Structures are given as C-alpha cells and as structure tokens.
Amino acid sequence: MASIYLNDEIYQIEPAQSLHDLLMQNNHIGQHFAVAINNQFIPRTAYSTTTLYPGDRIDIIVPMQGG
C-alpha cells in the first residue's frame, strides 16, 4: 500500500493505481468536479492514464452555488 493525500486527508492506495480507479472507489464518477494532483489540473480525458504515486496530493474540487 502507498499513502497519498486526498483533500488533505491521508488515504491508502494500491501501488501504481490510476486516478480513475481512485475516483471510482470514492463514488466520484459521473459527478461534476475538477481534479488537481500536486496543484496541476488533470483533464478528465487523462484520468485513466494518470498513475498515482506515494505522497501525491489529490484535490477534488466540486462546484459551489451562491450569490
């Protein structure tokens, strides 16, 4: 197992796990959100080819409404 940070909380993943797999495990597929890894925006088309590494910081940003 490897440790990453998911929205500032430590999270355990399998070695060489993809971003897509992480999002599926956390029920984020099909929702509206943006993802950044180590402050770098990841386009939705790259989720399945983006490999996560120990120490990565993943931020899932959801839209907010307000006025």
mmCIF file as Biopython writes it, N, C-alpha, C and O atoms, coordinates in Angstrom:
data_model
#
loop_
_atom_site.group_PDB
_atom_site.id
_atom_site.type_symbol
_atom_site.label_atom_id
_atom_site.label_alt_id
_atom_site.label_comp_id
_atom_site.label_asym_id
_atom_site.label_entity_id
_atom_site.label_seq_id
_atom_site.pdbx_PDB_ins_code
_atom_site.Cartn_x
_atom_site.Cartn_y
_atom_site.Cartn_z
_atom_site.occupancy
_atom_site.B_iso_or_equiv
_atom_site.auth_seq_id
_atom_site.auth_asym_id
_atom_site.pdbx_PDB_model_num
ATOM 1   N N  . MET A ? 1  ? 0.842   -1.186 0.000   1.0 0.0 1  A 1 
ATOM 2   C CA . MET A ? 1  ? 0.000   0.000  0.000   1.0 0.0 1  A 1 
ATOM 3   C C  . MET A ? 1  ? 0.887   1.251  0.000   1.0 0.0 1  A 1 
ATOM 4   O O  . MET A ? 1  ? 2.016   1.243  0.492   1.0 0.0 1  A 1 
ATOM 5   N N  . ALA A ? 2  ? 0.341   2.304  -0.561  1.0 0.0 2  A 1 
ATOM 6   C CA . ALA A ? 2  ? 1.040   3.582  -0.621  1.0 0.0 2  A 1 
ATOM 7   C C  . ALA A ? 2  ? 0.124   4.655  -0.046  1.0 0.0 2  A 1 
ATOM 8   O O  . ALA A ? 2  ? -1.099  4.540  -0.123  1.0 0.0 2  A 1 
ATOM 9   N N  . SER A ? 3  ? 0.712   5.690  0.524   1.0 0.0 3  A 1 
ATOM 10  C CA . SER A ? 3  ? -0.064  6.787  1.104   1.0 0.0 3  A 1 
ATOM 11  C C  . SER A ? 3  ? -0.074  7.987  0.169   1.0 0.0 3  A 1 
ATOM 12  O O  . SER A ? 3  ? 0.960   8.395  -0.361  1.0 0.0 3  A 1 
ATOM 13  N N  . ILE A ? 4  ? -1.265  8.542  -0.018  1.0 0.0 4  A 1 
ATOM 14  C CA . ILE A ? 4  ? -1.435  9.795  -0.746  1.0 0.0 4  A 1 
ATOM 15  C C  . ILE A ? 4  ? -2.275  10.707 0.142   1.0 0.0 4  A 1 
ATOM 16  O O  . ILE A ? 4  ? -2.750  10.291 1.199   1.0 0.0 4  A 1 
ATOM 17  N N  . TYR A ? 5  ? -2.451  11.935 -0.288  1.0 0.0 5  A 1 
ATOM 18  C CA . TYR A ? 5  ? -3.347  12.861 0.397   1.0 0.0 5  A 1 
ATOM 19  C C  . TYR A ? 5  ? -4.521  13.132 -0.528  1.0 0.0 5  A 1 
ATOM 20  O O  . TYR A ? 5  ? -4.340  13.586 -1.658  1.0 0.0 5  A 1 
ATOM 21  N N  . LEU A ? 6  ? -5.713  12.855 -0.048  1.0 0.0 6  A 1 
ATOM 22  C CA . LEU A ? 6  ? -6.931  13.097 -0.812  1.0 0.0 6  A 1 
ATOM 23  C C  . LEU A ? 6  ? -7.714  14.167 -0.077  1.0 0.0 6  A 1 
ATOM 24  O O  . LEU A ? 6  ? -8.267  13.917 0.994   1.0 0.0 6  A 1 
ATOM 25  N N  . ASN A ? 7  ? -7.760  15.358 -0.652  1.0 0.0 7  A 1 
ATOM 26  C CA . ASN A ? 7  ? -8.387  16.513 0.007   1.0 0.0 7  A 1 
ATOM 27  C C  . ASN A ? 7  ? -7.844  16.687 1.420   1.0 0.0 7  A 1 
ATOM 28  O O  . ASN A ? 7  ? -8.603  16.848 2.376   1.0 0.0 7  A 1 
ATOM 29  N N  . ASP A ? 8  ? -6.520  16.653 1.537   1.0 0.0 8  A 1 
ATOM 30  C CA . ASP A ? 8  ? -5.770  16.883 2.782   1.0 0.0 8  A 1 
ATOM 31  C C  . ASP A ? 8  ? -5.913  15.789 3.829   1.0 0.0 8  A 1 
ATOM 32  O O  . ASP A ? 8  ? -5.511  15.990 4.976   1.0 0.0 8  A 1 
ATOM 33  N N  . GLU A ? 9  ? -6.471  14.641 3.472   1.0 0.0 9  A 1 
ATOM 34  C CA . GLU A ? 9  ? -6.543  13.508 4.396   1.0 0.0 9  A 1 
ATOM 35  C C  . GLU A ? 9  ? -5.710  12.367 3.834   1.0 0.0 9  A 1 
ATOM 36  O O  . GLU A ? 9  ? -5.718  12.124 2.628   1.0 0.0 9  A 1 
ATOM 37  N N  . ILE A ? 10 ? -4.990  11.666 4.707   1.0 0.0 10 A 1 
ATOM 38  C CA . ILE A ? 10 ? -4.171  10.542 4.263   1.0 0.0 10 A 1 
ATOM 39  C C  . ILE A ? 10 ? -5.082  9.413  3.808   1.0 0.0 10 A 1 
ATOM 40  O O  . ILE A ? 10 ? -6.066  9.081  4.468   1.0 0.0 10 A 1 
ATOM 41  N N  . TYR A ? 11 ? -4.733  8.832  2.671   1.0 0.0 11 A 1 
ATOM 42  C CA . TYR A ? 11 ? -5.535  7.784  2.051   1.0 0.0 11 A 1 
ATOM 43  C C  . TYR A ? 11 ? -4.581  6.723  1.527   1.0 0.0 11 A 1 
ATOM 44  O O  . TYR A ? 11 ? -3.535  7.053  0.969   1.0 0.0 11 A 1 
ATOM 45  N N  . GLN A ? 12 ? -4.925  5.465  1.699   1.0 0.0 12 A 1 
ATOM 46  C CA . GLN A ? 12 ? -4.092  4.357  1.235   1.0 0.0 12 A 1 
ATOM 47  C C  . GLN A ? 12 ? -4.567  3.881  -0.139  1.0 0.0 12 A 1 
ATOM 48  O O  . GLN A ? 12 ? -5.763  3.708  -0.372  1.0 0.0 12 A 1 
ATOM 49  N N  . ILE A ? 13 ? -3.609  3.674  -1.041  1.0 0.0 13 A 1 
ATOM 50  C CA . ILE A ? 13 ? -3.923  3.171  -2.380  1.0 0.0 13 A 1 
ATOM 51  C C  . ILE A ? 13 ? -3.012  1.994  -2.705  1.0 0.0 13 A 1 
ATOM 52  O O  . ILE A ? 13 ? -2.001  1.767  -2.040  1.0 0.0 13 A 1 
ATOM 53  N N  . GLU A ? 14 ? -3.387  1.261  -3.726  1.0 0.0 14 A 1 
ATOM 54  C CA . GLU A ? 14 ? -2.532  0.198  -4.253  1.0 0.0 14 A 1 
ATOM 55  C C  . GLU A ? 14 ? -1.405  0.837  -5.072  1.0 0.0 14 A 1 
ATOM 56  O O  . GLU A ? 14 ? -1.605  1.894  -5.670  1.0 0.0 14 A 1 
ATOM 57  N N  . PRO A ? 15 ? -0.231  0.214  -5.106  1.0 0.0 15 A 1 
ATOM 58  C CA . PRO A ? 15 ? 0.849   0.754  -5.943  1.0 0.0 15 A 1 
ATOM 59  C C  . PRO A ? 15 ? 0.410   0.851  -7.408  1.0 0.0 15 A 1 
ATOM 60  O O  . PRO A ? 15 ? -0.265  -0.039 -7.925  1.0 0.0 15 A 1 
ATOM 61  N N  . ALA A ? 16 ? 0.800   1.930  -8.056  1.0 0.0 16 A 1 
ATOM 62  C CA . ALA A ? 16 ? 0.504   2.180  -9.476  1.0 0.0 16 A 1 
ATOM 63  C C  . ALA A ? 16 ? -0.990  2.253  -9.771  1.0 0.0 16 A 1 
ATOM 64  O O  . ALA A ? 16 ? -1.415  1.926  -10.879 1.0 0.0 16 A 1 
ATOM 65  N N  . GLN A ? 17 ? -1.784  2.674  -8.806  1.0 0.0 17 A 1 
ATOM 66  C CA . GLN A ? 17 ? -3.230  2.828  -9.014  1.0 0.0 17 A 1 
ATOM 67  C C  . GLN A ? 17 ? -3.484  4.049  -9.890  1.0 0.0 17 A 1 
ATOM 68  O O  . GLN A ? 17 ? -2.760  5.042  -9.804  1.0 0.0 17 A 1 
ATOM 69  N N  . SER A ? 18 ? -4.507  3.975  -10.727 1.0 0.0 18 A 1 
ATOM 70  C CA . SER A ? 18 ? -4.835  5.115  -11.590 1.0 0.0 18 A 1 
ATOM 71  C C  . SER A ? 18 ? -5.779  6.076  -10.868 1.0 0.0 18 A 1 
ATOM 72  O O  . SER A ? 18 ? -6.474  5.704  -9.923  1.0 0.0 18 A 1 
ATOM 73  N N  . LEU A ? 19 ? -5.780  7.300  -11.336 1.0 0.0 19 A 1 
ATOM 74  C CA . LEU A ? 19 ? -6.701  8.299  -10.806 1.0 0.0 19 A 1 
ATOM 75  C C  . LEU A ? 19 ? -8.139  7.848  -11.021 1.0 0.0 19 A 1 
ATOM 76  O O  . LEU A ? 19 ? -8.979  8.017  -10.138 1.0 0.0 19 A 1 
ATOM 77  N N  . HIS A ? 20 ? -8.430  7.278  -12.178 1.0 0.0 20 A 1 
ATOM 78  C CA . HIS A ? 20 ? -9.781  6.788  -12.473 1.0 0.0 20 A 1 
ATOM 79  C C  . HIS A ? 20 ? -10.234 5.772  -11.423 1.0 0.0 20 A 1 
ATOM 80  O O  . HIS A ? 20 ? -11.363 5.848  -10.938 1.0 0.0 20 A 1 
ATOM 81  N N  . ASP A ? 21 ? -9.364  4.824  -11.069 1.0 0.0 21 A 1 
ATOM 82  C CA . ASP A ? 21 ? -9.716  3.817  -10.062 1.0 0.0 21 A 1 
ATOM 83  C C  . ASP A ? 21 ? -9.996  4.457  -8.707  1.0 0.0 21 A 1 
ATOM 84  O O  . ASP A ? 21 ? -10.937 4.067  -8.017  1.0 0.0 21 A 1 
ATOM 85  N N  . LEU A ? 22 ? -9.183  5.435  -8.326  1.0 0.0 22 A 1 
ATOM 86  C CA . LEU A ? 22 ? -9.399  6.131  -7.055  1.0 0.0 22 A 1 
ATOM 87  C C  . LEU A ? 22 ? -10.755 6.832  -7.055  1.0 0.0 22 A 1 
ATOM 88  O O  . LEU A ? 22 ? -11.489 6.767  -6.070  1.0 0.0 22 A 1 
ATOM 89  N N  . LEU A ? 23 ? -11.084 7.496  -8.147  1.0 0.0 23 A 1 
ATOM 90  C CA . LEU A ? 23 ? -12.362 8.204  -8.236  1.0 0.0 23 A 1 
ATOM 91  C C  . LEU A ? 23 ? -13.536 7.234  -8.193  1.0 0.0 23 A 1 
ATOM 92  O O  . LEU A ? 23 ? -14.558 7.528  -7.574  1.0 0.0 23 A 1 
ATOM 93  N N  . MET A ? 24 ? -13.401 6.088  -8.840  1.0 0.0 24 A 1 
ATOM 94  C CA . MET A ? 24 ? -14.467 5.079  -8.797  1.0 0.0 24 A 1 
ATOM 95  C C  . MET A ? 24 ? -14.653 4.550  -7.375  1.0 0.0 24 A 1 
ATOM 96  O O  . MET A ? 24 ? -15.786 4.379  -6.925  1.0 0.0 24 A 1 
ATOM 97  N N  . GLN A ? 25 ? -13.571 4.294  -6.675  1.0 0.0 25 A 1 
ATOM 98  C CA . GLN A ? 25 ? -13.650 3.783  -5.304  1.0 0.0 25 A 1 
ATOM 99  C C  . GLN A ? 25 ? -14.344 4.767  -4.377  1.0 0.0 25 A 1 
ATOM 100 O O  . GLN A ? 25 ? -14.947 4.369  -3.381  1.0 0.0 25 A 1 
ATOM 101 N N  . ASN A ? 26 ? -14.260 6.046  -4.703  1.0 0.0 26 A 1 
ATOM 102 C CA . ASN A ? 26 ? -14.847 7.082  -3.856  1.0 0.0 26 A 1 
ATOM 103 C C  . ASN A ? 26 ? -16.130 7.656  -4.440  1.0 0.0 26 A 1 
ATOM 104 O O  . ASN A ? 26 ? -16.574 8.730  -4.034  1.0 0.0 26 A 1 
ATOM 105 N N  . ASN A ? 27 ? -16.729 6.938  -5.398  1.0 0.0 27 A 1 
ATOM 106 C CA . ASN A ? 27 ? -18.030 7.301  -5.979  1.0 0.0 27 A 1 
ATOM 107 C C  . ASN A ? 27 ? -18.064 8.696  -6.596  1.0 0.0 27 A 1 
ATOM 108 O O  . ASN A ? 27 ? -19.055 9.413  -6.457  1.0 0.0 27 A 1 
ATOM 109 N N  . HIS A ? 28 ? -16.996 9.079  -7.271  1.0 0.0 28 A 1 
ATOM 110 C CA . HIS A ? 28 ? -16.962 10.387 -7.919  1.0 0.0 28 A 1 
ATOM 111 C C  . HIS A ? 28 ? -17.243 10.320 -9.412  1.0 0.0 28 A 1 
ATOM 112 O O  . HIS A ? 28 ? -17.430 11.364 -10.038 1.0 0.0 28 A 1 
ATOM 113 N N  . ILE A ? 29 ? -17.281 9.146  -9.998  1.0 0.0 29 A 1 
ATOM 114 C CA . ILE A ? 29 ? -17.518 9.039  -11.435 1.0 0.0 29 A 1 
ATOM 115 C C  . ILE A ? 29 ? -18.960 9.467  -11.737 1.0 0.0 29 A 1 
ATOM 116 O O  . ILE A ? 29 ? -19.894 9.042  -11.057 1.0 0.0 29 A 1 
ATOM 117 N N  . GLY A ? 30 ? -19.131 10.306 -12.755 1.0 0.0 30 A 1 
ATOM 118 C CA . GLY A ? 30 ? -20.455 10.774 -13.144 1.0 0.0 30 A 1 
ATOM 119 C C  . GLY A ? 30 ? -20.855 12.078 -12.485 1.0 0.0 30 A 1 
ATOM 120 O O  . GLY A ? 30 ? -21.877 12.660 -12.849 1.0 0.0 30 A 1 
ATOM 121 N N  . GLN A ? 31 ? -20.080 12.548 -11.528 1.0 0.0 31 A 1 
ATOM 122 C CA . GLN A ? 31 ? -20.381 13.808 -10.865 1.0 0.0 31 A 1 
ATOM 123 C C  . GLN A ? 31 ? -19.588 14.933 -11.530 1.0 0.0 31 A 1 
ATOM 124 O O  . GLN A ? 31 ? -18.665 14.682 -12.305 1.0 0.0 31 A 1 
ATOM 125 N N  . HIS A ? 32 ? -19.957 16.166 -11.218 1.0 0.0 32 A 1 
ATOM 126 C CA . HIS A ? 32 ? -19.247 17.330 -11.752 1.0 0.0 32 A 1 
ATOM 127 C C  . HIS A ? 32 ? -18.197 17.760 -10.745 1.0 0.0 32 A 1 
ATOM 128 O O  . HIS A ? 32 ? -18.521 18.086 -9.603  1.0 0.0 32 A 1 
ATOM 129 N N  . PHE A ? 33 ? -16.945 17.761 -11.162 1.0 0.0 33 A 1 
ATOM 130 C CA . PHE A ? 33 ? -15.841 18.153 -10.298 1.0 0.0 33 A 1 
ATOM 131 C C  . PHE A ? 33 ? -14.597 18.341 -11.152 1.0 0.0 33 A 1 
ATOM 132 O O  . PHE A ? 33 ? -14.574 17.971 -12.325 1.0 0.0 33 A 1 
ATOM 133 N N  . ALA A ? 34 ? -13.575 18.913 -10.559 1.0 0.0 34 A 1 
ATOM 134 C CA . ALA A ? 34 ? -12.261 19.027 -11.193 1.0 0.0 34 A 1 
ATOM 135 C C  . ALA A ? 34 ? -11.257 18.348 -10.272 1.0 0.0 34 A 1 
ATOM 136 O O  . ALA A ? 34 ? -11.478 18.244 -9.066  1.0 0.0 34 A 1 
ATOM 137 N N  . VAL A ? 35 ? -10.155 17.889 -10.849 1.0 0.0 35 A 1 
ATOM 138 C CA . VAL A ? 35 ? -9.126  17.205 -10.068 1.0 0.0 35 A 1 
ATOM 139 C C  . VAL A ? 35 ? -7.777  17.861 -10.334 1.0 0.0 35 A 1 
ATOM 140 O O  . VAL A ? 35 ? -7.428  18.167 -11.475 1.0 0.0 35 A 1 
ATOM 141 N N  . ALA A ? 36 ? -7.030  18.068 -9.256  1.0 0.0 36 A 1 
ATOM 142 C CA . ALA A ? 36 ? -5.648  18.534 -9.362  1.0 0.0 36 A 1 
ATOM 143 C C  . ALA A ? 36 ? -4.769  17.565 -8.582  1.0 0.0 36 A 1 
ATOM 144 O O  . ALA A ? 36 ? -5.129  17.127 -7.490  1.0 0.0 36 A 1 
ATOM 145 N N  . ILE A ? 37 ? -3.627  17.238 -9.146  1.0 0.0 37 A 1 
ATOM 146 C CA . ILE A ? 37 ? -2.628  16.430 -8.454  1.0 0.0 37 A 1 
ATOM 147 C C  . ILE A ? 37 ? -1.388  17.297 -8.314  1.0 0.0 37 A 1 
ATOM 148 O O  . ILE A ? 37 ? -0.827  17.776 -9.300  1.0 0.0 37 A 1 
ATOM 149 N N  . ASN A ? 38 ? -0.970  17.490 -7.061  1.0 0.0 38 A 1 
ATOM 150 C CA . ASN A ? 38 ? 0.197   18.336 -6.774  1.0 0.0 38 A 1 
ATOM 151 C C  . ASN A ? 38 ? 0.054   19.705 -7.444  1.0 0.0 38 A 1 
ATOM 152 O O  . ASN A ? 38 ? 0.994   20.225 -8.045  1.0 0.0 38 A 1 
ATOM 153 N N  . ASN A ? 39 ? -1.152  20.272 -7.324  1.0 0.0 39 A 1 
ATOM 154 C CA . ASN A ? 39 ? -1.501  21.597 -7.849  1.0 0.0 39 A 1 
ATOM 155 C C  . ASN A ? 39 ? -1.514  21.674 -9.375  1.0 0.0 39 A 1 
ATOM 156 O O  . ASN A ? 39 ? -1.487  22.771 -9.934  1.0 0.0 39 A 1 
ATOM 157 N N  . GLN A ? 40 ? -1.554  20.546 -10.045 1.0 0.0 40 A 1 
ATOM 158 C CA . GLN A ? 40 ? -1.613  20.504 -11.511 1.0 0.0 40 A 1 
ATOM 159 C C  . GLN A ? 40 ? -2.977  19.956 -11.932 1.0 0.0 40 A 1 
ATOM 160 O O  . GLN A ? 40 ? -3.321  18.826 -11.586 1.0 0.0 40 A 1 
ATOM 161 N N  . PHE A ? 41 ? -3.755  20.746 -12.678 1.0 0.0 41 A 1 
ATOM 162 C CA . PHE A ? 41 ? -5.064  20.304 -13.158 1.0 0.0 41 A 1 
ATOM 163 C C  . PHE A ? 41 ? -4.899  19.079 -14.048 1.0 0.0 41 A 1 
ATOM 164 O O  . PHE A ? 41 ? -3.996  19.030 -14.883 1.0 0.0 41 A 1 
ATOM 165 N N  . ILE A ? 42 ? -5.779  18.084 -13.868 1.0 0.0 42 A 1 
ATOM 166 C CA . ILE A ? 42 ? -5.768  16.869 -14.684 1.0 0.0 42 A 1 
ATOM 167 C C  . ILE A ? 42 ? -7.045  16.853 -15.522 1.0 0.0 42 A 1 
ATOM 168 O O  . ILE A ? 42 ? -8.140  16.842 -14.959 1.0 0.0 42 A 1 
ATOM 169 N N  . PRO A ? 43 ? -6.937  16.851 -16.852 1.0 0.0 43 A 1 
ATOM 170 C CA . PRO A ? 43 ? -8.147  16.805 -17.674 1.0 0.0 43 A 1 
ATOM 171 C C  . PRO A ? 43 ? -8.854  15.461 -17.532 1.0 0.0 43 A 1 
ATOM 172 O O  . PRO A ? 43 ? -8.215  14.427 -17.339 1.0 0.0 43 A 1 
ATOM 173 N N  . ARG A ? 44 ? -10.154 15.490 -17.629 1.0 0.0 44 A 1 
ATOM 174 C CA . ARG A ? 44 ? -10.973 14.279 -17.483 1.0 0.0 44 A 1 
ATOM 175 C C  . ARG A ? 44 ? -10.513 13.166 -18.434 1.0 0.0 44 A 1 
ATOM 176 O O  . ARG A ? 44 ? -10.586 11.987 -18.087 1.0 0.0 44 A 1 
ATOM 177 N N  . THR A ? 45 ? -10.051 13.527 -19.605 1.0 0.0 45 A 1 
ATOM 178 C CA . THR A ? 45 ? -9.607  12.524 -20.580 1.0 0.0 45 A 1 
ATOM 179 C C  . THR A ? 45 ? -8.344  11.787 -20.137 1.0 0.0 45 A 1 
ATOM 180 O O  . THR A ? 45 ? -8.002  10.756 -20.715 1.0 0.0 45 A 1 
ATOM 181 N N  . ALA A ? 46 ? -7.650  12.298 -19.126 1.0 0.0 46 A 1 
ATOM 182 C CA . ALA A ? 46 ? -6.404  11.673 -18.661 1.0 0.0 46 A 1 
ATOM 183 C C  . ALA A ? 46 ? -6.576  10.880 -17.368 1.0 0.0 46 A 1 
ATOM 184 O O  . ALA A ? 46 ? -5.599  10.326 -16.865 1.0 0.0 46 A 1 
ATOM 185 N N  . TYR A ? 47 ? -7.782  10.810 -16.818 1.0 0.0 47 A 1 
ATOM 186 C CA . TYR A ? 47 ? -7.983  10.122 -15.533 1.0 0.0 47 A 1 
ATOM 187 C C  . TYR A ? 47 ? -7.511  8.669  -15.574 1.0 0.0 47 A 1 
ATOM 188 O O  . TYR A ? 47 ? -6.864  8.208  -14.633 1.0 0.0 47 A 1 
ATOM 189 N N  . SER A ? 48 ? -7.819  7.949  -16.637 1.0 0.0 48 A 1 
ATOM 190 C CA . SER A ? 48 ? -7.485  6.516  -16.670 1.0 0.0 48 A 1 
ATOM 191 C C  . SER A ? 48 ? -6.002  6.272  -16.945 1.0 0.0 48 A 1 
ATOM 192 O O  . SER A ? 48 ? -5.497  5.187  -16.657 1.0 0.0 48 A 1 
ATOM 193 N N  . THR A ? 49 ? -5.302  7.249  -17.492 1.0 0.0 49 A 1 
ATOM 194 C CA . THR A ? 49 ? -3.879  7.069  -17.786 1.0 0.0 49 A 1 
ATOM 195 C C  . THR A ? 49 ? -2.966  7.767  -16.783 1.0 0.0 49 A 1 
ATOM 196 O O  . THR A ? 49 ? -1.744  7.723  -16.919 1.0 0.0 49 A 1 
ATOM 197 N N  . THR A ? 50 ? -3.554  8.407  -15.782 1.0 0.0 50 A 1 
ATOM 198 C CA . THR A ? 50 ? -2.768  9.099  -14.763 1.0 0.0 50 A 1 
ATOM 199 C C  . THR A ? 50 ? -2.514  8.157  -13.596 1.0 0.0 50 A 1 
ATOM 200 O O  . THR A ? 50 ? -3.447  7.722  -12.922 1.0 0.0 50 A 1 
ATOM 201 N N  . THR A ? 51 ? -1.246  7.848  -13.366 1.0 0.0 51 A 1 
ATOM 202 C CA . THR A ? 51 ? -0.849  6.955  -12.276 1.0 0.0 51 A 1 
ATOM 203 C C  . THR A ? 51 ? -0.575  7.774  -11.025 1.0 0.0 51 A 1 
ATOM 204 O O  . THR A ? 51 ? 0.045   8.836  -11.089 1.0 0.0 51 A 1 
ATOM 205 N N  . LEU A ? 52 ? -1.041  7.273  -9.889  1.0 0.0 52 A 1 
ATOM 206 C CA . LEU A ? 52 ? -0.805  7.933  -8.611  1.0 0.0 52 A 1 
ATOM 207 C C  . LEU A ? 52 ? 0.463   7.378  -7.973  1.0 0.0 52 A 1 
ATOM 208 O O  . LEU A ? 52 ? 0.767   6.192  -8.098  1.0 0.0 52 A 1 
ATOM 209 N N  . TYR A ? 53 ? 1.198   8.255  -7.286  1.0 0.0 53 A 1 
ATOM 210 C CA . TYR A ? 53 ? 2.455   7.880  -6.647  1.0 0.0 53 A 1 
ATOM 211 C C  . TYR A ? 53 ? 2.408   8.244  -5.167  1.0 0.0 53 A 1 
ATOM 212 O O  . TYR A ? 53 ? 1.692   9.167  -4.779  1.0 0.0 53 A 1 
ATOM 213 N N  . PRO A ? 54 ? 3.172   7.521  -4.333  1.0 0.0 54 A 1 
ATOM 214 C CA . PRO A ? 54 ? 3.197   7.831  -2.902  1.0 0.0 54 A 1 
ATOM 215 C C  . PRO A ? 54 ? 3.512   9.313  -2.676  1.0 0.0 54 A 1 
ATOM 216 O O  . PRO A ? 54 ? 4.410   9.876  -3.302  1.0 0.0 54 A 1 
ATOM 217 N N  . GLY A ? 55 ? 2.755   9.923  -1.773  1.0 0.0 55 A 1 
ATOM 218 C CA . GLY A ? 55 ? 2.957   11.323 -1.443  1.0 0.0 55 A 1 
ATOM 219 C C  . GLY A ? 55 ? 2.194   12.298 -2.312  1.0 0.0 55 A 1 
ATOM 220 O O  . GLY A ? 55 ? 2.176   13.491 -2.013  1.0 0.0 55 A 1 
ATOM 221 N N  . ASP A ? 56 ? 1.552   11.826 -3.396  1.0 0.0 56 A 1 
ATOM 222 C CA . ASP A ? 56 ? 0.764   12.728 -4.237  1.0 0.0 56 A 1 
ATOM 223 C C  . ASP A ? 56 ? -0.318  13.404 -3.409  1.0 0.0 56 A 1 
ATOM 224 O O  . ASP A ? 56 ? -0.871  12.826 -2.473  1.0 0.0 56 A 1 
ATOM 225 N N  . ARG A ? 57 ? -0.604  14.649 -3.782  1.0 0.0 57 A 1 
ATOM 226 C CA . ARG A ? 57 ? -1.687  15.403 -3.149  1.0 0.0 57 A 1 
ATOM 227 C C  . ARG A ? 57 ? -2.780  15.606 -4.189  1.0 0.0 57 A 1 
ATOM 228 O O  . ARG A ? 57 ? -2.617  16.346 -5.158  1.0 0.0 57 A 1 
ATOM 229 N N  . ILE A ? 58 ? -3.905  14.924 -3.958  1.0 0.0 58 A 1 
ATOM 230 C CA . ILE A ? 58 ? -5.026  14.986 -4.890  1.0 0.0 58 A 1 
ATOM 231 C C  . ILE A ? 58 ? -6.110  15.869 -4.286  1.0 0.0 58 A 1 
ATOM 232 O O  . ILE A ? 58 ? -6.546  15.651 -3.156  1.0 0.0 58 A 1 
ATOM 233 N N  . ASP A ? 59 ? -6.536  16.860 -5.049  1.0 0.0 59 A 1 
ATOM 234 C CA . ASP A ? 59 ? -7.633  17.728 -4.629  1.0 0.0 59 A 1 
ATOM 235 C C  . ASP A ? 59 ? -8.793  17.527 -5.585  1.0 0.0 59 A 1 
ATOM 236 O O  . ASP A ? 59 ? -8.649  17.684 -6.798  1.0 0.0 59 A 1 
ATOM 237 N N  . ILE A ? 60 ? -9.945  17.176 -5.028  1.0 0.0 60 A 1 
ATOM 238 C CA . ILE A ? 60 ? -11.177 17.068 -5.802  1.0 0.0 60 A 1 
ATOM 239 C C  . ILE A ? 60 ? -11.995 18.308 -5.479  1.0 0.0 60 A 1 
ATOM 240 O O  . ILE A ? 60 ? -12.385 18.530 -4.332  1.0 0.0 60 A 1 
ATOM 241 N N  . ILE A ? 61 ? -12.245 19.105 -6.496  1.0 0.0 61 A 1 
ATOM 242 C CA . ILE A ? 61 ? -12.913 20.390 -6.314  1.0 0.0 61 A 1 
ATOM 243 C C  . ILE A ? 61 ? -14.298 20.308 -6.930  1.0 0.0 61 A 1 
ATOM 244 O O  . ILE A ? 61 ? -14.442 20.053 -8.126  1.0 0.0 61 A 1 
ATOM 245 N N  . VAL A ? 62 ? -15.316 20.526 -6.108  1.0 0.0 62 A 1 
ATOM 246 C CA . VAL A ? 62 ? -16.696 20.474 -6.589  1.0 0.0 62 A 1 
ATOM 247 C C  . VAL A ? 62 ? -17.227 21.900 -6.725  1.0 0.0 62 A 1 
ATOM 248 O O  . VAL A ? 62 ? -16.865 22.773 -5.936  1.0 0.0 62 A 1 
ATOM 249 N N  . PRO A ? 63 ? -18.090 22.142 -7.728  1.0 0.0 63 A 1 
ATOM 250 C CA . PRO A ? 63 ? -18.642 23.485 -7.899  1.0 0.0 63 A 1 
ATOM 251 C C  . PRO A ? 63 ? -19.574 23.840 -6.747  1.0 0.0 63 A 1 
ATOM 252 O O  . PRO A ? 63 ? -20.245 22.981 -6.174  1.0 0.0 63 A 1 
ATOM 253 N N  . MET A ? 64 ? -19.597 25.130 -6.426  1.0 0.0 64 A 1 
ATOM 254 C CA . MET A ? 64 ? -20.487 25.624 -5.374  1.0 0.0 64 A 1 
ATOM 255 C C  . MET A ? 64 ? -21.392 26.686 -5.976  1.0 0.0 64 A 1 
ATOM 256 O O  . MET A ? 64 ? -20.987 27.440 -6.860  1.0 0.0 64 A 1 
ATOM 257 N N  . GLN A ? 65 ? -22.613 26.732 -5.487  1.0 0.0 65 A 1 
ATOM 258 C CA . GLN A ? 65 ? -23.543 27.764 -5.927  1.0 0.0 65 A 1 
ATOM 259 C C  . GLN A ? 65 ? -23.671 28.791 -4.821  1.0 0.0 65 A 1 
ATOM 260 O O  . GLN A ? 65 ? -23.489 28.486 -3.642  1.0 0.0 65 A 1 
ATOM 261 N N  . GLY A ? 66 ? -23.972 29.961 -5.203  1.0 0.0 66 A 1 
ATOM 262 C CA . GLY A ? 66 ? -24.150 31.006 -4.203  1.0 0.0 66 A 1 
ATOM 263 C C  . GLY A ? 66 ? -24.273 32.351 -4.885  1.0 0.0 66 A 1 
ATOM 264 O O  . GLY A ? 66 ? -24.272 32.464 -6.110  1.0 0.0 66 A 1 
ATOM 265 N N  . GLY A ? 67 ? -24.375 33.332 -4.073  1.0 0.0 67 A 1 
ATOM 266 C CA . GLY A ? 67 ? -24.513 34.648 -4.672  1.0 0.0 67 A 1 
ATOM 267 C C  . GLY A ? 67 ? -24.163 35.729 -3.741  1.0 0.0 67 A 1 
ATOM 268 O O  . GLY A ? 67 ? -24.231 36.903 -4.105  1.0 0.0 67 A 1 
#
